[in-house]
Amino acid sequence: MISTLAVRVPGLLSLSFLLFTCDQGRTPLTKSDSLSAATFSSERAKSAYDFVNSIGVNTHLNYFDRTYGNFQLVERELKSIGIRHVRDGIHLMNADYNKAVYSRWSQLGDAGIRFDAVLDPRSSLGPLTPDKLNQINALSNYTIESFEGPNEMDISNTPDWQSVDRTFEAEIYKTVKSMKDATSIGVIGPSLASAANGLRVGNMSDDMDYGNLHPYPAAKMPSAVFPEQSLLAKAVSRNRKVFITESGYHNALHDSSDQPAVSESAAAKYIPRLFIENFLHDIPRTYLYEFLDEAPDPGLTSFQMHWGLVRSDGSEKPAFTAVKNLISELNDSTEPASLKELAYSLNAQSASIHHLLLQKSDGQFYLILWQEVPSYDYQHQRDIPVSPQPVTLTLQQNAKAVSTYEPTVVSQPLQVYKNVASVPLQVPDHPLVVQIRAD
């Protein structure tokens, strides 16, 4: 849904550890109490640094007459939430326009934010050349980490859009690879509104570093898009890793289009799960659509106006807080020198409980658990009460400390256990983060 025009100047791991049987009580167990009752499996963690860097968001920094016109709000809220990767469209116009837009990119770059820059034949770019892309990169103060191909040409009404996609993507790839000092800039393939249309485009993997998906769950739970969407992506990107450059949930509950809404409280559960599920399915980065609600719509009748994490009046939605807390709890300054294995057991009674094991550079593990179940009945527009599921986590070795967090609810730890090998958990339909300090 990134604009392709110069506008408005003033996409289970069911727990495999179902082997533990013991008392379901709330008292933590010591190593000697629990080892005889558990069968342990070892799992190699993924990087918490990589997970946090998988979180991105779409913006429209050139929408000067909408909420994005308040750049102080954009800058303040992006710094507050901690998202470091932004997707936006590229346009070149006159010097005043270019300065107004790309000075915003530069200011956000000063805060450590980097951009996926969408190039599109419908934008005011003209023929692509290395000098032109070098100019754009310089205008943005070298904040661009990837260039992306055309946006959803399959719904553009462009004649022979498939050929346009293929030709322009090849031009992007060749031009980017000819840029000065562009070795760190990746090329993402074109996006499609319907991944099934990839069969009409065909294999373009030689002209991209990463594939592209726009798998909107349409008010369903985040995992509903898998495995179908990943399989459809292979028609275009083959075995390339795939970025999800748009996905999300809107809150226009009175919109009559065929794109159903969810409540703000359900979005606060689904959006963190969206990032986690996508990372679990080997998606290196997901760009949520989008950061701000674009304009006031108090009647909640226009779905285009309500995809944001921040309302048009500048107030933060519950999903903003949930994502901010998740990033804060998992943030790391660097990649771990090596990723280690954790030997543990879970006695989950339901296959709907999913998990992701992460590790920080200091060696601490973070086990994220959640129920991958519907949290919202979009047909009747009501939240679904989901009871927490009891799970006992048992470690092969005593941990110095185990702390639990629910970022959707609160930033502080809920429970802290000292010198334990087993802890009782209540897993909700939003992320439960279990911090495990081994030594």
FIZA-7218 format. One record per residue (C-alpha): residue number from 1; residue in one letter; chain; x negated, y negated, z negated. Coordinates in nm, 3 decimals. Example, Ala and Ser with C-alpha at 12.3 -4.5 7.8 and 13.67 -1.06 7.14 Angstrom:
BEGIN
ATOM,1,A,A,-1.230,0.450,-0.780
ATOM,2,S,A,-1.367,0.106,-0.714
This chain:
BEGIN
ATOM,1,M,A,0.000,0.000,0.000
ATOM,2,I,A,-0.302,-0.230,0.029
ATOM,3,S,A,-0.207,-0.512,0.261
ATOM,4,T,A,-0.356,-0.491,0.606
ATOM,5,L,A,-0.285,-0.855,0.689
ATOM,6,A,A,-0.448,-1.183,0.589
ATOM,7,V,A,-0.180,-1.286,0.343
ATOM,8,R,A,-0.047,-1.581,0.154
ATOM,9,V,A,-0.308,-1.852,0.132
ATOM,10,P,A,-0.184,-2.148,-0.117
ATOM,11,G,A,-0.337,1.112,-0.461
ATOM,12,L,A,-0.405,2.414,-1.407
ATOM,13,L,A,-0.633,2.464,-1.591
ATOM,14,S,A,-0.399,2.644,-1.796
ATOM,15,L,A,-0.593,2.725,-2.103
ATOM,16,S,A,-0.784,3.039,-2.036
ATOM,17,F,A,-0.861,3.074,-2.405
ATOM,18,L,A,-0.543,3.250,-2.515
ATOM,19,L,A,-0.727,3.495,-2.735
ATOM,20,F,A,-0.706,3.363,-3.086
ATOM,21,T,A,-0.458,3.489,-3.341
ATOM,22,C,A,-0.448,3.352,-3.694
ATOM,23,D,A,-0.243,3.153,-3.940
ATOM,24,Q,A,-0.070,2.854,-3.779
ATOM,25,G,A,-0.103,2.648,-4.096
ATOM,26,R,A,-0.234,2.293,-4.113
ATOM,27,T,A,-0.546,2.369,-4.323
ATOM,28,P,A,-0.878,2.366,-4.134
ATOM,29,L,A,-1.071,2.690,-4.156
ATOM,30,T,A,-1.440,2.737,-4.219
ATOM,31,K,A,-1.663,2.949,-3.999
ATOM,32,S,A,-1.642,3.255,-4.224
ATOM,33,D,A,-1.262,3.241,-4.231
ATOM,34,S,A,-1.217,3.236,-3.855
ATOM,35,L,A,-1.493,3.414,-3.665
ATOM,36,S,A,-1.352,3.762,-3.712
ATOM,37,A,A,-1.017,3.651,-3.570
ATOM,38,A,A,-1.138,3.480,-3.251
ATOM,39,T,A,-1.281,3.583,-2.918
ATOM,40,F,A,-1.489,3.300,-2.775
ATOM,41,S,A,-1.548,3.182,-2.422
ATOM,42,S,A,-1.818,2.937,-2.322
ATOM,43,E,A,-1.729,2.646,-2.095
ATOM,44,R,A,-1.971,2.400,-1.939
ATOM,45,A,A,-1.857,2.044,-1.996
ATOM,46,K,A,-1.812,1.779,-1.731
ATOM,47,S,A,-1.963,1.434,-1.775
ATOM,48,A,A,-1.761,1.178,-1.971
ATOM,49,Y,A,-1.958,0.911,-1.783
ATOM,50,D,A,-1.835,1.053,-1.453
ATOM,51,F,A,-1.478,1.072,-1.578
ATOM,52,V,A,-1.467,0.708,-1.686
ATOM,53,N,A,-1.619,0.614,-1.350
ATOM,54,S,A,-1.347,0.813,-1.174
ATOM,55,I,A,-1.093,0.556,-1.291
ATOM,56,G,A,-1.019,0.278,-1.041
ATOM,57,V,A,-0.736,0.039,-0.961
ATOM,58,N,A,-0.597,-0.148,-0.660
ATOM,59,T,A,-0.581,-0.528,-0.654
ATOM,60,H,A,-0.473,-0.798,-0.406
ATOM,61,L,A,-0.713,-1.078,-0.488
ATOM,62,N,A,-0.607,-1.275,-0.180
ATOM,63,Y,A,-0.239,-1.288,-0.284
ATOM,64,F,A,-0.278,-1.648,-0.402
ATOM,65,D,A,0.097,-1.715,-0.426
ATOM,66,R,A,0.171,-1.413,-0.646
ATOM,67,T,A,0.060,-1.298,-0.989
ATOM,68,Y,A,-0.290,-1.238,-0.850
ATOM,69,G,A,-0.314,-1.614,-0.794
ATOM,70,N,A,-0.382,-1.640,-1.167
ATOM,71,F,A,-0.739,-1.520,-1.145
ATOM,72,Q,A,-0.808,-1.595,-1.512
ATOM,73,L,A,-0.544,-1.332,-1.592
ATOM,74,V,A,-0.695,-1.082,-1.347
ATOM,75,E,A,-1.047,-1.130,-1.482
ATOM,76,R,A,-0.946,-1.123,-1.848
ATOM,77,E,A,-0.733,-0.810,-1.816
ATOM,78,L,A,-0.984,-0.617,-1.603
ATOM,79,K,A,-1.256,-0.690,-1.857
ATOM,80,S,A,-1.022,-0.590,-2.139
ATOM,81,I,A,-0.914,-0.254,-1.994
ATOM,82,G,A,-1.266,-0.150,-1.897
ATOM,83,I,A,-1.197,-0.033,-1.538
ATOM,84,R,A,-1.514,-0.082,-1.330
ATOM,85,H,A,-1.392,0.017,-0.983
ATOM,86,V,A,-1.147,-0.186,-0.775
ATOM,87,R,A,-1.001,-0.132,-0.427
ATOM,88,D,A,-0.904,-0.430,-0.216
ATOM,89,G,A,-0.872,-0.530,0.149
ATOM,90,I,A,-1.129,-0.714,0.361
ATOM,91,H,A,-1.038,-1.025,0.562
ATOM,92,L,A,-1.247,-1.301,0.715
ATOM,93,M,A,-1.092,-1.638,0.792
ATOM,94,N,A,-1.225,-1.992,0.750
ATOM,95,A,A,-1.501,-2.092,0.511
ATOM,96,D,A,-1.261,-2.216,0.241
ATOM,97,Y,A,-1.061,-1.894,0.245
ATOM,98,N,A,-1.373,-1.677,0.241
ATOM,99,K,A,-1.516,-1.870,-0.052
ATOM,100,A,A,-1.188,-1.856,-0.246
ATOM,101,V,A,-1.152,-1.479,-0.205
ATOM,102,Y,A,-1.506,-1.352,-0.232
ATOM,103,S,A,-1.604,-1.577,-0.520
ATOM,104,R,A,-1.347,-1.370,-0.711
ATOM,105,W,A,-1.523,-1.051,-0.607
ATOM,106,S,A,-1.853,-1.202,-0.717
ATOM,107,Q,A,-1.719,-1.307,-1.058
ATOM,108,L,A,-1.581,-0.961,-1.121
ATOM,109,G,A,-1.912,-0.817,-1.006
ATOM,110,D,A,-2.081,-1.015,-1.283
ATOM,111,A,A,-1.871,-0.807,-1.524
ATOM,112,G,A,-2.001,-0.481,-1.371
ATOM,113,I,A,-1.701,-0.421,-1.142
ATOM,114,R,A,-1.763,-0.276,-0.796
ATOM,115,F,A,-1.536,-0.266,-0.491
ATOM,116,D,A,-1.402,-0.022,-0.238
ATOM,117,A,A,-1.349,-0.253,0.061
ATOM,118,V,A,-1.073,-0.154,0.304
ATOM,119,L,A,-1.146,-0.230,0.671
ATOM,120,D,A,-0.852,-0.226,0.908
ATOM,121,P,A,-0.809,-0.305,1.280
ATOM,122,R,A,-0.498,-0.512,1.196
ATOM,123,S,A,-0.699,-0.750,0.976
ATOM,124,S,A,-0.867,-1.066,1.100
ATOM,125,L,A,-1.211,-0.911,1.142
ATOM,126,G,A,-1.278,-0.876,1.512
ATOM,127,P,A,-1.543,-0.628,1.633
ATOM,128,L,A,-1.747,-0.471,1.356
ATOM,129,T,A,-2.121,-0.532,1.352
ATOM,130,P,A,-2.387,-0.470,1.087
ATOM,131,D,A,-2.435,-0.847,1.059
ATOM,132,K,A,-2.063,-0.897,0.989
ATOM,133,L,A,-2.056,-0.633,0.715
ATOM,134,N,A,-2.380,-0.771,0.573
ATOM,135,Q,A,-2.210,-1.113,0.565
ATOM,136,I,A,-1.910,-0.972,0.377
ATOM,137,N,A,-2.137,-0.792,0.133
ATOM,138,A,A,-2.334,-1.112,0.074
ATOM,139,L,A,-2.015,-1.319,0.028
ATOM,140,S,A,-1.905,-1.072,-0.242
ATOM,141,N,A,-2.249,-1.095,-0.407
ATOM,142,Y,A,-2.324,-0.733,-0.315
ATOM,143,T,A,-2.040,-0.587,-0.518
ATOM,144,I,A,-1.928,-0.342,-0.246
ATOM,145,E,A,-1.990,0.025,-0.321
ATOM,146,S,A,-1.783,0.172,-0.037
ATOM,147,F,A,-1.610,0.076,0.285
ATOM,148,E,A,-1.281,0.250,0.362
ATOM,149,G,A,-1.107,0.318,0.691
ATOM,150,P,A,-0.764,0.200,0.810
ATOM,151,N,A,-0.478,0.195,0.564
ATOM,152,E,A,-0.176,0.419,0.639
ATOM,153,M,A,-0.177,0.375,1.016
ATOM,154,D,A,0.077,0.657,1.040
ATOM,155,I,A,0.354,0.418,0.928
ATOM,156,S,A,0.227,0.113,1.116
ATOM,157,N,A,0.432,0.153,1.436
ATOM,158,T,A,0.102,0.118,1.622
ATOM,159,P,A,0.114,0.303,1.955
ATOM,160,D,A,-0.120,0.603,1.955
ATOM,161,W,A,-0.220,0.527,1.598
ATOM,162,Q,A,-0.413,0.854,1.582
ATOM,163,S,A,-0.664,0.733,1.842
ATOM,164,V,A,-0.687,0.396,1.668
ATOM,165,D,A,-0.767,0.572,1.339
ATOM,166,R,A,-1.033,0.794,1.494
ATOM,167,T,A,-1.198,0.517,1.697
ATOM,168,F,A,-1.204,0.260,1.417
ATOM,169,E,A,-1.329,0.507,1.155
ATOM,170,A,A,-1.617,0.609,1.385
ATOM,171,E,A,-1.697,0.239,1.431
ATOM,172,I,A,-1.697,0.182,1.055
ATOM,173,Y,A,-1.927,0.475,0.988
ATOM,174,K,A,-2.177,0.380,1.257
ATOM,175,T,A,-2.178,0.014,1.149
ATOM,176,V,A,-2.215,0.081,0.778
ATOM,177,K,A,-2.502,0.320,0.835
ATOM,178,S,A,-2.674,0.045,1.038
ATOM,179,M,A,-2.640,-0.218,0.766
ATOM,180,K,A,-2.936,-0.363,0.586
ATOM,181,D,A,-2.991,-0.204,0.243
ATOM,182,A,A,-2.671,0.002,0.272
ATOM,183,T,A,-2.802,0.339,0.152
ATOM,184,S,A,-2.590,0.315,-0.163
ATOM,185,I,A,-2.268,0.220,0.022
ATOM,186,G,A,-2.036,0.511,0.096
ATOM,187,V,A,-1.778,0.544,0.374
ATOM,188,I,A,-1.429,0.668,0.288
ATOM,189,G,A,-1.201,0.801,0.559
ATOM,190,P,A,-0.869,0.648,0.661
ATOM,191,S,A,-0.565,0.685,0.440
ATOM,192,L,A,-0.233,0.829,0.552
ATOM,193,A,A,0.108,0.764,0.403
ATOM,194,S,A,0.181,1.133,0.465
ATOM,195,A,A,-0.110,1.372,0.431
ATOM,196,A,A,0.069,1.611,0.668
ATOM,197,N,A,-0.006,1.364,0.948
ATOM,198,G,A,-0.370,1.459,0.915
ATOM,199,L,A,-0.295,1.747,1.147
ATOM,200,R,A,-0.218,1.488,1.416
ATOM,201,V,A,-0.546,1.305,1.354
ATOM,202,G,A,-0.774,1.606,1.334
ATOM,203,N,A,-1.123,1.654,1.200
ATOM,204,M,A,-1.306,1.326,1.131
ATOM,205,S,A,-1.551,1.455,0.873
ATOM,206,D,A,-1.858,1.348,1.074
ATOM,207,D,A,-1.748,0.984,1.036
ATOM,208,M,A,-1.705,0.972,0.660
ATOM,209,D,A,-1.880,1.048,0.335
ATOM,210,Y,A,-1.550,1.106,0.150
ATOM,211,G,A,-1.200,1.198,0.251
ATOM,212,N,A,-0.891,1.004,0.145
ATOM,213,L,A,-0.549,1.079,0.001
ATOM,214,H,A,-0.243,0.876,-0.108
ATOM,215,P,A,-0.051,1.140,-0.306
ATOM,216,Y,A,0.224,0.958,-0.494
ATOM,217,P,A,0.395,1.196,-0.742
ATOM,218,A,A,0.731,1.019,-0.685
ATOM,219,A,A,0.824,1.012,-1.055
ATOM,220,K,A,0.722,1.375,-1.106
ATOM,221,M,A,0.440,1.488,-1.332
ATOM,222,P,A,0.087,1.420,-1.195
ATOM,223,S,A,-0.003,1.779,-1.112
ATOM,224,A,A,0.296,1.807,-0.876
ATOM,225,V,A,0.079,1.694,-0.583
ATOM,226,F,A,-0.160,1.990,-0.616
ATOM,227,P,A,-0.264,2.208,-0.439
ATOM,228,E,A,-0.064,2.097,-0.134
ATOM,229,Q,A,-0.219,1.752,-0.096
ATOM,230,S,A,-0.577,1.874,-0.134
ATOM,231,L,A,-0.519,2.140,0.129
ATOM,232,L,A,-0.364,1.893,0.372
ATOM,233,A,A,-0.662,1.659,0.331
ATOM,234,K,A,-0.890,1.924,0.479
ATOM,235,A,A,-0.739,1.868,0.824
ATOM,236,V,A,-0.921,1.534,0.836
ATOM,237,S,A,-1.208,1.558,0.587
ATOM,238,R,A,-1.287,1.933,0.596
ATOM,239,N,A,-1.517,2.004,0.300
ATOM,240,R,A,-1.591,1.643,0.208
ATOM,241,K,A,-1.503,1.536,-0.144
ATOM,242,V,A,-1.177,1.343,-0.142
ATOM,243,F,A,-1.104,1.008,-0.307
ATOM,244,I,A,-0.747,0.924,-0.401
ATOM,245,T,A,-0.735,0.557,-0.310
ATOM,246,E,A,-0.370,0.511,-0.402
ATOM,247,S,A,-0.141,0.685,-0.648
ATOM,248,G,A,0.082,0.571,-0.928
ATOM,249,Y,A,0.424,0.509,-1.078
ATOM,250,H,A,0.654,0.209,-1.059
ATOM,251,N,A,0.907,0.084,-1.314
ATOM,252,A,A,1.179,-0.073,-1.093
ATOM,253,L,A,1.458,0.126,-1.252
ATOM,254,H,A,1.732,-0.048,-1.049
ATOM,255,D,A,1.567,-0.011,-0.709
ATOM,256,S,A,1.776,0.182,-0.459
ATOM,257,S,A,1.495,0.306,-0.233
ATOM,258,D,A,1.389,0.668,-0.202
ATOM,259,Q,A,1.085,0.609,-0.425
ATOM,260,P,A,1.211,0.690,-0.777
ATOM,261,A,A,1.102,0.494,-1.083
ATOM,262,V,A,0.991,0.597,-1.430
ATOM,263,S,A,1.026,0.409,-1.756
ATOM,264,E,A,0.731,0.214,-1.890
ATOM,265,S,A,0.701,0.461,-2.178
ATOM,266,A,A,0.688,0.757,-1.937
ATOM,267,A,A,0.427,0.577,-1.724
ATOM,268,A,A,0.212,0.541,-2.036
ATOM,269,K,A,0.209,0.921,-2.057
ATOM,270,Y,A,0.183,0.999,-1.686
ATOM,271,I,A,-0.089,0.751,-1.582
ATOM,272,P,A,-0.362,0.877,-1.819
ATOM,273,R,A,-0.264,1.230,-1.719
ATOM,274,L,A,-0.288,1.128,-1.354
ATOM,275,F,A,-0.652,1.027,-1.393
ATOM,276,I,A,-0.734,1.339,-1.594
ATOM,277,E,A,-0.551,1.585,-1.365
ATOM,278,N,A,-0.714,1.438,-1.055
ATOM,279,F,A,-1.062,1.459,-1.209
ATOM,280,L,A,-0.986,1.815,-1.316
ATOM,281,H,A,-0.901,1.890,-0.951
ATOM,282,D,A,-1.244,1.768,-0.838
ATOM,283,I,A,-1.138,1.418,-0.728
ATOM,284,P,A,-1.442,1.189,-0.783
ATOM,285,R,A,-1.231,0.874,-0.806
ATOM,286,T,A,-0.866,0.776,-0.829
ATOM,287,Y,A,-0.755,0.418,-0.761
ATOM,288,L,A,-0.425,0.355,-0.934
ATOM,289,Y,A,-0.174,0.146,-0.744
ATOM,290,E,A,-0.187,-0.125,-0.879
ATOM,291,F,A,-0.324,-0.358,-1.147
ATOM,292,L,A,-0.060,-0.634,-1.170
ATOM,293,D,A,0.310,-0.651,-1.098
ATOM,294,E,A,0.305,-0.880,-0.797
ATOM,295,A,A,0.591,-1.120,-0.873
ATOM,296,P,A,0.880,-1.170,-1.116
ATOM,297,D,A,1.174,-0.938,-1.060
ATOM,298,P,A,1.371,-0.937,-1.386
ATOM,299,G,A,1.644,-0.722,-1.236
ATOM,300,L,A,1.396,-0.440,-1.166
ATOM,301,T,A,1.543,-0.407,-0.816
ATOM,302,S,A,1.228,-0.417,-0.599
ATOM,303,F,A,0.988,-0.126,-0.641
ATOM,304,Q,A,0.708,-0.317,-0.465
ATOM,305,M,A,0.695,-0.560,-0.757
ATOM,306,H,A,0.655,-0.311,-1.043
ATOM,307,W,A,0.355,-0.081,-0.987
ATOM,308,G,A,0.126,-0.273,-1.222
ATOM,309,L,A,-0.034,-0.205,-1.556
ATOM,310,V,A,0.030,-0.573,-1.637
ATOM,311,R,A,0.367,-0.743,-1.595
ATOM,312,S,A,0.403,-1.055,-1.381
ATOM,313,D,A,0.427,-1.269,-1.696
ATOM,314,G,A,0.079,-1.147,-1.799
ATOM,315,S,A,0.193,-0.910,-2.074
ATOM,316,E,A,0.042,-0.563,-2.091
ATOM,317,K,A,0.257,-0.256,-2.034
ATOM,318,P,A,0.218,0.050,-2.260
ATOM,319,A,A,0.023,0.224,-1.979
ATOM,320,F,A,-0.238,-0.054,-1.992
ATOM,321,T,A,-0.300,0.019,-2.360
ATOM,322,A,A,-0.308,0.395,-2.300
ATOM,323,V,A,-0.569,0.367,-2.025
ATOM,324,K,A,-0.772,0.110,-2.220
ATOM,325,N,A,-0.786,0.336,-2.527
ATOM,326,L,A,-0.875,0.640,-2.317
ATOM,327,I,A,-1.165,0.454,-2.152
ATOM,328,S,A,-1.282,0.316,-2.487
ATOM,329,E,A,-1.289,0.659,-2.649
ATOM,330,L,A,-1.472,0.827,-2.359
ATOM,331,N,A,-1.697,0.545,-2.240
ATOM,332,D,A,-2.068,0.623,-2.213
ATOM,333,S,A,-2.369,0.417,-2.112
ATOM,334,T,A,-2.533,0.681,-1.894
ATOM,335,E,A,-2.507,1.031,-1.753
ATOM,336,P,A,-2.596,1.315,-1.992
ATOM,337,A,A,-2.947,1.446,-1.926
ATOM,338,S,A,-2.792,1.792,-1.905
ATOM,339,L,A,-2.441,1.927,-1.940
ATOM,340,K,A,-2.408,2.190,-2.210
ATOM,341,E,A,-2.167,2.470,-2.283
ATOM,342,L,A,-1.927,2.482,-2.573
ATOM,343,A,A,-1.817,2.818,-2.713
ATOM,344,Y,A,-1.464,2.791,-2.843
ATOM,345,S,A,-1.123,2.951,-2.851
ATOM,346,L,A,-0.770,2.815,-2.823
ATOM,347,N,A,-0.454,2.998,-2.912
ATOM,348,A,A,-0.219,2.800,-2.689
ATOM,349,Q,A,0.120,2.965,-2.657
ATOM,350,S,A,0.219,2.788,-2.336
ATOM,351,A,A,0.061,2.778,-1.990
ATOM,352,S,A,0.183,2.418,-1.963
ATOM,353,I,A,-0.106,2.310,-2.188
ATOM,354,H,A,-0.394,2.184,-1.974
ATOM,355,H,A,-0.741,2.085,-2.085
ATOM,356,L,A,-1.056,1.905,-1.978
ATOM,357,L,A,-1.389,1.940,-2.158
ATOM,358,L,A,-1.624,1.640,-2.140
ATOM,359,Q,A,-1.965,1.563,-2.286
ATOM,360,K,A,-2.134,1.232,-2.360
ATOM,361,S,A,-2.504,1.159,-2.328
ATOM,362,D,A,-2.547,1.190,-2.706
ATOM,363,G,A,-2.437,1.555,-2.685
ATOM,364,Q,A,-2.092,1.511,-2.839
ATOM,365,F,A,-1.807,1.702,-2.678
ATOM,366,Y,A,-1.461,1.563,-2.606
ATOM,367,L,A,-1.188,1.819,-2.547
ATOM,368,I,A,-0.875,1.664,-2.396
ATOM,369,L,A,-0.551,1.860,-2.428
ATOM,370,W,A,-0.204,1.774,-2.300
ATOM,371,Q,A,0.122,1.935,-2.202
ATOM,372,E,A,0.161,1.909,-1.825
ATOM,373,V,A,0.539,1.895,-1.837
ATOM,374,P,A,0.797,1.641,-1.717
ATOM,375,S,A,0.821,1.341,-1.949
ATOM,376,Y,A,1.095,1.166,-1.753
ATOM,377,D,A,1.421,1.270,-1.589
ATOM,378,Y,A,1.418,1.038,-1.289
ATOM,379,Q,A,1.753,1.161,-1.158
ATOM,380,H,A,1.930,1.049,-1.475
ATOM,381,Q,A,1.672,0.779,-1.561
ATOM,382,R,A,1.597,0.890,-1.913
ATOM,383,D,A,1.288,0.984,-2.109
ATOM,384,I,A,1.254,1.351,-2.195
ATOM,385,P,A,1.170,1.421,-2.560
ATOM,386,V,A,0.883,1.672,-2.565
ATOM,387,S,A,0.793,1.842,-2.891
ATOM,388,P,A,0.421,1.881,-2.963
ATOM,389,Q,A,0.291,2.234,-2.924
ATOM,390,P,A,0.083,2.387,-3.206
ATOM,391,V,A,-0.266,2.497,-3.099
ATOM,392,T,A,-0.559,2.606,-3.313
ATOM,393,L,A,-0.906,2.517,-3.191
ATOM,394,T,A,-1.177,2.749,-3.319
ATOM,395,L,A,-1.548,2.688,-3.261
ATOM,396,Q,A,-1.815,2.955,-3.261
ATOM,397,Q,A,-2.026,2.733,-3.486
ATOM,398,N,A,-1.922,2.489,-3.755
ATOM,399,A,A,-1.898,2.130,-3.634
ATOM,400,K,A,-2.030,1.847,-3.846
ATOM,401,A,A,-1.710,1.656,-3.770
ATOM,402,V,A,-1.398,1.694,-3.555
ATOM,403,S,A,-1.181,1.386,-3.491
ATOM,404,T,A,-0.852,1.365,-3.303
ATOM,405,Y,A,-0.716,1.070,-3.103
ATOM,406,E,A,-0.396,0.998,-2.910
ATOM,407,P,A,-0.489,0.702,-2.686
ATOM,408,T,A,-0.133,0.655,-2.566
ATOM,409,V,A,-0.030,0.588,-2.926
ATOM,410,V,A,-0.320,0.429,-3.113
ATOM,411,S,A,-0.693,0.364,-3.071
ATOM,412,Q,A,-0.799,0.481,-3.418
ATOM,413,P,A,-0.853,0.851,-3.502
ATOM,414,L,A,-0.550,1.039,-3.629
ATOM,415,Q,A,-0.743,1.302,-3.824
ATOM,416,V,A,-1.107,1.356,-3.918
ATOM,417,Y,A,-1.227,1.701,-4.032
ATOM,418,K,A,-1.573,1.758,-4.182
ATOM,419,N,A,-1.788,2.071,-4.152
ATOM,420,V,A,-1.524,2.295,-3.997
ATOM,421,A,A,-1.508,2.570,-3.738
ATOM,422,S,A,-1.131,2.561,-3.686
ATOM,423,V,A,-0.873,2.283,-3.678
ATOM,424,P,A,-0.495,2.288,-3.626
ATOM,425,L,A,-0.371,2.065,-3.344
ATOM,426,Q,A,-0.036,1.939,-3.224
ATOM,427,V,A,-0.057,1.886,-2.847
ATOM,428,P,A,0.185,1.625,-2.703
ATOM,429,D,A,0.284,1.544,-2.344
ATOM,430,H,A,0.010,1.281,-2.331
ATOM,431,P,A,-0.365,1.322,-2.390
ATOM,432,L,A,-0.489,1.445,-2.724
ATOM,433,V,A,-0.864,1.376,-2.740
ATOM,434,V,A,-1.062,1.600,-2.975
ATOM,435,Q,A,-1.411,1.468,-3.051
ATOM,436,I,A,-1.649,1.747,-3.157
ATOM,437,R,A,-1.973,1.645,-3.324
ATOM,438,A,A,-2.188,1.955,-3.339
ATOM,439,D,A,-2.482,1.811,-3.536
